[in-house]
Amino acid sequence: MAYLPDSMKGMDKYLEIALKAARAGAEIVKGHFGKSNESNVKDNEKGLVTEIDLSAEKAIIEVLSSESDYEILSEESGTINQNKGPKWVIDPLDGTNNFARSLPFFAVSVGLMNENQSLVGVIVDPVNNKEYYAAKGLGAYCNNKKIVLPEFDTEYIPSVFLNHGYDKIDRNKFKEISSRLALDYNILKLGTTALELCYIANGNVDAFICSGDELWDFAAGICIAQEAGCVFTDWNGKPWDGVGNHLLISRSEIHSKLVELIKELQ
């Protein structure tokens, strides 16, 4: 079981459920990495799906369904146990394209949402044996060690994860923002929102900008990033409304500058 500091004991039930579920999925994912895994284009033409996505999803859903009666929203199966109130939001394999090509950048993501608030977030990086987890108002942790956002180093050029959805409009916004950031920022893209948000929380990278991500891509990660000290808004610098997919998560030191660069594109 994960180490839970005293301050997190009020959320231990839900955090432990999320950890148990994410670990069940991660065990399947890790066991098949680097092996031949056939992939197919989804019916909506939004990315790939492998049998491992589906197997990991099944394992995660089994845990969540047995441990709570909350609604579950999953990338592959949609909505399960539709209920009002909090809901589990899962991505059994965030970074399927990387996984299918044997690139070691992917993760299992389990979050608990209530409207526009991320209450619990767990992201497991199976390749590097890292578990990131957080609960709202109670801090973020990686492998039992509290995540503390390091002091901003002004000697480095700030680095930004820049991401986009599959729609043409989102790809065009990616192109435009790239041109606006190119002179003053290093632009990165790993192909897994979940891990990118963990790296923002750790202070390895300074910001994340995206349009077109789905809720399961970032539900867990925004809890971890916010609890580590990052700022989460839409591109206008306003609190996320729980619906929009124009996301900006960054260190406070550069947040307002990024808003000025991208707000007119929302």
C-alpha positions in Angstrom: 0.0 0.0 0.0 1.1 3.5 -0.6 2.4 5.6 2.2 -0.3 8.2 3.2 0.7 11.1 5.4 -1.6 12.0 8.3 -3.0 14.9 6.3 -4.3 12.6 3.6 -6.1 10.1 5.9 -9.5 11.7 5.0 -9.1 10.7 1.4 -7.3 7.4 2.0 -10.3 5.2 1.0 -10.5 6.8 -2.5 -6.8 7.2 -3.0 -6.2 3.5 -2.1 -9.0 2.4 -4.5 -7.4 4.5 -7.3 -4.0 3.1 -6.5 -5.2 -0.5 -6.5 -7.0 0.0 -9.8 -4.1 1.7 -11.5 -1.7 -0.9 -10.3 -3.9 -3.7 -11.7 -3.9 -2.0 -15.1 -0.1 -1.2 -14.9 0.7 -4.8 -14.3 -0.9 -5.8 -17.5 0.6 -3.0 -19.5 4.2 -3.5 -18.2 4.0 -7.3 -18.8 3.3 -6.7 -22.5 5.6 -3.7 -23.3 8.1 -4.4 -26.0 6.2 -7.4 -27.3 4.3 -7.7 -30.5 1.0 -5.9 -29.9 -1.4 -5.5 -32.8 -3.1 -2.1 -32.9 -6.2 -0.8 -34.7 -7.5 2.6 -35.5 -10.5 3.5 -33.4 -13.9 3.8 -35.1 -13.8 7.6 -34.6 -10.3 7.7 -36.1 -9.0 9.2 -32.9 -5.8 7.2 -32.2 -5.0 3.6 -31.8 -6.3 0.9 -29.5 -4.5 -2.4 -28.7 -5.7 -5.5 -26.9 -3.6 -4.3 -23.9 -5.7 -1.1 -23.6 -8.8 -3.2 -23.4 -7.3 -5.8 -21.0 -5.9 -3.1 -18.7 -9.2 -1.2 -18.8 -11.1 -4.4 -17.8 -8.8 -4.9 -14.8 -9.2 -1.3 -13.7 -12.9 -1.3 -14.0 -13.2 -4.5 -12.0 -11.4 -2.9 -9.1 -13.4 0.3 -9.2 -16.7 -1.4 -9.6 -16.0 -3.7 -6.6 -14.8 -1.0 -4.4 -17.4 1.8 -5.0 -20.6 2.6 -6.8 -19.4 5.8 -8.4 -19.9 6.3 -12.1 -16.9 5.3 -14.3 -15.9 7.1 -17.4 -13.2 5.3 -19.5 -11.6 6.1 -22.8 -12.4 2.8 -24.4 -15.8 1.9 -22.9 -17.4 5.2 -22.2 -19.7 5.6 -19.2 -20.4 2.8 -16.8 -22.7 2.8 -13.7 -24.1 6.2 -14.5 -24.8 8.1 -11.3 -24.8 11.7 -10.1 -21.9 12.9 -8.0 -18.2 12.0 -8.2 -17.0 9.8 -11.0 -13.9 7.8 -11.8 -12.2 8.8 -15.0 -9.7 6.4 -16.4 -7.2 6.0 -19.2 -5.9 2.5 -19.1 -3.1 3.3 -21.4 -2.3 6.9 -22.1 0.3 7.0 -24.9 -0.9 4.0 -26.9 0.9 5.2 -30.0 4.2 5.1 -28.0 3.4 1.8 -26.5 2.6 0.2 -29.8 6.0 1.4 -31.2 7.9 0.3 -28.1 8.6 3.8 -27.0 8.8 4.0 -23.2 6.5 7.0 -22.7 3.1 5.9 -21.5 1.1 5.6 -18.3 -2.0 4.3 -16.6 -4.2 7.0 -15.2 -7.1 6.9 -12.7 -8.7 10.1 -11.4 -11.8 10.9 -9.3 -13.7 14.0 -10.5 -16.6 16.0 -9.1 -17.8 18.4 -11.7 -14.8 20.6 -12.5 -12.7 19.5 -9.5 -10.2 16.7 -9.5 -10.4 15.1 -6.1 -7.9 12.3 -6.5 -5.3 11.5 -9.1 -3.1 8.4 -9.6 -0.7 8.0 -12.5 1.6 4.9 -12.8 4.6 4.9 -15.1 5.2 1.1 -15.5 8.5 1.4 -17.3 10.2 3.5 -14.6 8.3 2.0 -11.7 7.0 5.4 -10.5 3.6 6.0 -8.9 2.4 9.6 -8.8 -0.6 10.4 -6.6 -2.4 13.3 -5.0 -5.6 14.2 -3.3 -7.2 17.7 -3.4 -5.8 20.0 -0.8 -3.5 17.4 0.7 -0.4 17.4 -1.5 1.2 15.3 -4.3 3.6 12.4 -3.9 5.8 10.2 -6.1 6.8 6.8 -4.7 6.0 7.9 -1.1 8.0 11.2 -1.4 6.2 14.5 -1.4 6.5 16.4 -4.6 7.8 20.0 -4.0 8.0 22.2 -7.1 11.6 23.4 -7.2 12.5 27.1 -7.4 12.2 28.5 -10.8 15.6 28.7 -12.5 15.8 31.8 -14.7 19.1 30.7 -16.3 17.2 28.1 -18.4 15.0 28.8 -21.3 11.5 27.7 -20.1 10.3 24.4 -21.6 6.7 23.8 -22.5 4.8 20.7 -23.4 2.6 21.6 -26.4 -0.1 19.2 -27.3 -3.2 18.9 -29.5 -6.2 16.7 -30.2 -7.0 14.9 -33.5 -9.2 17.5 -35.0 -7.8 19.8 -37.7 -8.7 23.0 -35.7 -6.6 21.8 -32.8 -3.7 20.9 -35.0 -3.8 24.4 -36.6 -3.8 25.9 -33.1 -0.7 23.8 -32.3 1.0 25.2 -35.4 0.1 28.8 -34.5 1.2 28.5 -30.8 4.4 26.8 -31.9 5.4 29.8 -33.9 4.5 32.2 -31.1 6.6 30.3 -28.5 9.5 29.2 -30.7 11.8 32.2 -29.9 11.5 32.2 -26.1 10.5 28.7 -25.1 11.7 25.1 -25.7 8.8 23.1 -27.1 8.4 19.5 -26.2 5.8 16.7 -26.9 5.9 13.2 -25.5 2.6 11.9 -26.7 1.2 11.1 -23.2 -0.6 13.9 -21.3 -0.6 11.9 -18.1 3.2 11.7 -17.9 3.7 15.2 -19.2 1.6 16.6 -16.3 3.7 14.6 -13.8 6.8 16.1 -15.2 5.2 19.6 -14.8 4.5 18.7 -11.2 8.1 17.7 -10.6 9.4 20.9 -12.2 11.2 19.0 -15.0 9.2 21.1 -17.5 7.6 24.4 -16.9 4.2 24.4 -18.6 1.6 22.4 -20.5 -0.6 23.8 -23.2 -3.2 21.8 -25.1 -6.5 22.0 -27.0 -8.5 18.8 -27.8 -7.5 16.5 -25.0 -10.3 14.4 -23.5 -11.2 14.3 -19.8 -9.5 10.9 -19.3 -6.2 12.3 -20.6 -5.9 14.9 -17.8 -8.3 14.1 -15.0 -5.7 12.6 -12.7 -2.8 14.7 -13.8 -4.4 18.1 -13.0 -4.8 17.0 -9.4 -1.2 16.0 -9.1 0.1 19.2 -10.9 -2.1 21.5 -8.8 -1.2 19.9 -5.5 2.5 20.3 -6.4 1.9 24.0 -6.8 1.1 24.5 -10.5 -1.6 26.8 -11.8 -4.4 25.3 -13.9 -6.7 27.5 -16.1 -8.1 27.8 -19.6 -6.2 29.9 -22.2 -7.9 33.0 -20.9 -6.4 32.5 -17.5 -9.9 31.7 -16.1 -10.6 28.6 -13.8 -11.4 25.5 -15.9 -15.2 25.1 -16.2 -15.2 21.3 -16.4 -16.2 21.3 -20.0 -13.6 23.1 -22.2 -10.5 21.5 -23.5 -8.2 24.6 -23.8 -5.9 23.8 -21.0 -3.0 25.6 -19.5 -1.0 24.2 -16.6 2.2 25.9 -15.6 4.4 27.4 -13.0 3.0 30.6 -11.6 6.1 32.5 -12.7 5.3 32.2 -16.4 1.5 31.6 -16.4 0.4 35.2 -17.1 3.0 35.5 -20.0 1.6 32.4 -21.6 -1.9 33.6 -21.2 -1.1 36.8 -23.1 0.4 34.7 -25.9 -2.4 32.3 -26.4 -5.7 33.8 -25.1 -7.0 35.0 -28.4 -6.8 31.5 -29.8 -9.3 30.0 -27.5 
